[in-house]
Amino acid sequence: MTETRQDGFLGGRLRIVQPRRGYRAGADAVMLAAACAAMPGQAVLELGCGAGVASLCLGWRVPGLRLVGIERQPDYADLARANAAANGIALTVLTGDLADPPALLRKASFDHVIANPPFFLGGTAAPDAGRAAARREATSLALWMDAGLRRLRPGGALTVIQRVDRLDGLLAALSGRAGGVVILPLAARAGRDAGRVLLVAQKGSRSPLRLLAPLVLHEGPAHLRDGDDLSPAAQAVLRDGRPITALFAKVS
């Protein structure tokens, strides 16, 4: 990784250095952080933290967290450490494979685990090796979920963002080990099929699954002008750093 650039997140409240040509985190990482209901004093682990965007968005919103990330690509792990320091947010980044984590991580447990696993099973790899590794699955989705559940305390919450067509794999991996599953579809525009899902599950819970109404990210039927056309709900998350945790709360 030779060239980098600085990207603004949360309306410029966070400044994050990312590869110019490699994998760069975007809206998915911000939405993932917004869905995590961590409270001050709790411990949060991010699997595959990349340059640290999701963890740092969460740390900006909720001060006093014990944030830990694991990242197998050393260059990205170094960026995450530098980004945490530059933004004044404490984040411990471990370099290693989540399928065979460092001993320090195997001994730890967390109140929350968050993850944005690679979306694609195959296809043509990106020319940049870092981008290809971040987007194409090498470690199975089931192993990602197993790694997260193993690190969670009983009753802890696992929060994941993934493509809709991988939802069956997520649910299969959680079966018998986590319940209280809440699924929030993310649709680009009203009336369109959802392309992503945010999923929150509780370790050891037996509560039934809930499927929420979609969160629509953009206004209007199509992008018709230059500039943002974010919906008010998406604007609150992506620009203002607001949480969407209330959407996942149990309805009485």
C-alpha positions in Angstrom: 0.0 0.0 0.0 1.7 3.1 -1.2 -0.9 5.8 -1.8 -3.5 6.9 0.7 -6.1 9.6 0.9 -8.1 11.1 3.8 -11.9 10.6 3.8 -14.4 12.4 6.0 -17.0 10.5 7.9 -20.0 11.7 10.0 -20.1 15.0 8.3 -16.3 15.4 8.7 -16.3 14.8 12.4 -13.9 11.8 11.7 -11.0 12.0 9.3 -9.9 8.6 8.2 -6.9 7.7 6.1 -7.6 4.9 3.6 -5.9 3.4 0.5 -6.4 5.5 -2.6 -6.7 2.4 -4.8 -7.4 -0.4 -2.4 -10.5 -1.2 -0.4 -12.2 1.8 1.2 -14.9 1.5 3.8 -18.0 3.6 3.2 -21.7 3.8 4.2 -21.9 0.2 5.2 -19.4 0.6 8.0 -21.2 3.7 9.3 -24.6 1.9 9.3 -23.0 -1.1 11.1 -21.8 1.2 13.9 -25.1 2.9 14.1 -26.9 -0.4 14.7 -24.6 -1.5 17.6 -26.3 -0.8 21.0 -23.1 -0.6 23.0 -23.1 1.4 26.2 -20.3 3.3 27.9 -18.0 0.9 29.8 -18.8 -2.1 27.6 -16.3 -4.0 25.4 -16.8 -4.2 21.6 -14.9 -6.4 19.1 -14.8 -5.7 15.4 -14.0 -8.7 13.2 -12.0 -7.6 10.1 -11.8 -4.0 11.1 -9.9 -2.7 8.0 -8.9 0.9 8.5 -11.1 1.1 11.6 -14.1 3.1 10.2 -16.9 1.2 11.9 -15.1 1.0 15.3 -14.2 4.7 15.2 -17.7 5.7 14.2 -19.0 3.8 17.2 -16.3 5.1 19.5 -17.1 8.7 18.4 -20.8 8.2 19.3 -20.3 6.2 22.5 -17.4 7.4 24.6 -15.9 5.1 27.2 -16.0 1.9 25.2 -13.2 -0.7 25.2 -12.8 -1.1 21.5 -10.8 -4.0 19.9 -10.4 -4.8 16.3 -8.8 -7.7 14.5 -7.5 -7.4 10.9 -5.5 -9.9 9.0 -3.9 -7.4 6.5 -1.0 -5.7 8.3 -1.2 -2.5 6.2 -4.8 -2.0 7.1 -4.2 -2.8 10.7 -1.5 -0.1 10.8 -4.0 2.4 9.2 -6.6 1.5 11.9 -4.1 2.2 14.6 -3.0 5.5 13.1 -6.6 6.6 12.4 -7.6 5.9 16.0 -4.7 8.0 17.3 -5.4 10.8 14.9 -9.0 11.0 16.0 -8.3 10.6 19.7 -10.3 7.4 20.1 -8.9 4.4 21.9 -8.9 1.3 19.7 -6.7 -1.7 20.2 -6.0 -3.4 16.8 -4.7 -6.9 16.7 -3.1 -8.2 13.5 -4.3 -11.8 12.8 -6.8 -14.1 11.3 -10.2 -14.3 13.0 -10.3 -18.0 12.2 -7.1 -18.5 14.3 -7.0 -15.5 16.6 -4.1 -14.4 18.7 -3.9 -15.9 22.2 -4.8 -12.5 23.7 -8.1 -12.4 21.8 -8.9 -16.1 22.6 -8.8 -15.2 26.3 -11.1 -12.2 26.0 -14.9 -11.8 25.9 -17.0 -8.9 24.7 -20.5 -7.4 25.2 -20.8 -6.7 21.5 -19.2 -8.1 18.3 -19.6 -6.2 15.0 -18.7 -7.4 11.5 -18.9 -6.5 7.9 -17.8 -9.8 6.3 -16.7 -10.0 2.6 -19.8 -9.9 0.4 -18.7 -12.0 -2.6 -18.1 -15.8 -2.9 -16.3 -15.6 -6.2 -16.2 -13.7 -9.4 -13.3 -11.7 -10.9 -11.0 -10.5 -8.2 -10.2 -6.8 -7.9 -6.7 -5.9 -9.3 -5.7 -4.5 -5.9 -4.9 -7.3 -3.5 -6.2 -5.5 -0.4 -9.5 -4.7 -2.1 -9.9 -8.3 -3.3 -9.1 -9.7 0.2 -11.7 -7.4 1.8 -14.5 -8.1 -0.7 -14.1 -11.8 -1.7 -14.7 -14.5 0.9 -11.7 -16.5 1.9 -12.9 -17.4 5.4 -16.4 -18.8 5.2 -19.4 -16.7 6.6 -20.0 -19.6 9.0 -16.5 -19.2 10.5 -17.0 -15.4 10.8 -20.2 -16.0 12.8 -18.5 -18.7 14.9 -15.6 -16.4 15.7 -18.0 -13.7 16.8 -20.2 -16.0 18.9 -17.1 -17.5 20.6 -16.0 -14.0 21.7 -19.4 -12.9 23.0 -20.4 -13.1 26.6 -23.7 -14.9 27.3 -26.4 -12.5 26.3 -24.0 -10.4 24.2 -25.1 -9.0 20.9 -23.7 -9.8 17.4 -24.3 -7.1 14.8 -23.6 -7.8 11.1 -24.1 -6.1 7.8 -24.3 -8.3 4.7 -25.8 -8.7 1.3 -29.4 -9.9 1.2 -28.5 -13.0 -0.8 -26.2 -14.1 2.0 -29.0 -13.9 4.7 -29.7 -17.6 4.6 -26.0 -18.3 5.4 -26.1 -15.9 8.3 -29.2 -17.5 9.8 -27.9 -21.0 9.3 -24.7 -20.1 11.1 -26.6 -18.6 14.1 -29.1 -21.4 14.4 -29.1 -23.0 17.9 -26.5 -20.5 19.2 -28.1 -17.1 19.0 -31.7 -15.9 18.9 -33.7 -12.8 19.2 -32.6 -12.1 15.6 -33.8 -8.7 14.3 -33.3 -8.0 10.6 -33.4 -4.5 9.1 -33.4 -4.5 5.3 -31.6 -1.5 3.7 -33.2 -0.4 0.4 -31.5 2.2 -1.9 -34.9 3.7 -2.8 -38.6 3.3 -1.9 -40.2 0.5 -3.8 -36.8 -1.2 -4.7 -35.7 -4.5 -3.3 -33.3 -4.3 -0.4 -29.7 -4.9 -1.2 -28.2 -5.1 2.3 -29.4 -6.3 5.7 -28.4 -5.3 9.1 -28.8 -8.2 11.5 -28.6 -8.2 15.3 -28.7 -11.4 17.3 -28.3 -12.2 21.0 -26.1 -15.1 22.1 -28.1 -17.8 23.9 -31.5 -16.1 23.3 -34.6 -18.1 22.3 -36.7 -15.1 21.3 -38.3 -15.3 17.9 -37.0 -13.6 14.8 -38.3 -10.2 13.8 -38.2 -8.6 10.3 -38.4 -4.8 10.3 -39.7 -2.5 7.6 -36.9 -1.4 5.3 -34.8 1.7 5.9 -34.7 3.7 2.7 -31.4 5.4 2.0 -32.2 7.8 -0.8 -35.1 10.0 -1.7 -37.0 9.9 -5.0 -37.2 7.1 -7.6 -33.8 7.9 -9.1 -30.7 10.0 -8.7 -31.5 13.1 -10.7 -29.0 15.7 -9.6 -25.5 16.2 -8.4 -25.0 16.0 -4.6 -26.6 14.0 -1.9 -30.2 12.8 -2.1 -30.1 10.9 1.2 -33.3 10.3 3.0 -33.7 12.0 6.4 -33.1 8.7 8.2 -29.9 8.0 6.3 -28.8 11.6 6.6 -29.1 11.4 10.4 -26.9 8.3 10.5 -24.3 9.0 7.8 -23.8 12.7 8.3 -24.8 13.3 12.0 -23.7 10.0 13.6 -27.1 9.2 15.0 -27.8 5.6 16.1 -30.5 3.4 14.7 -30.5 1.1 17.7 -34.1 2.0 18.7 -35.3 0.2 15.6 -33.9 -3.0 16.9 -35.4 -2.6 20.4 -38.0 -5.1 21.5 -41.5 -3.9 20.9 -43.8 -4.4 23.9 
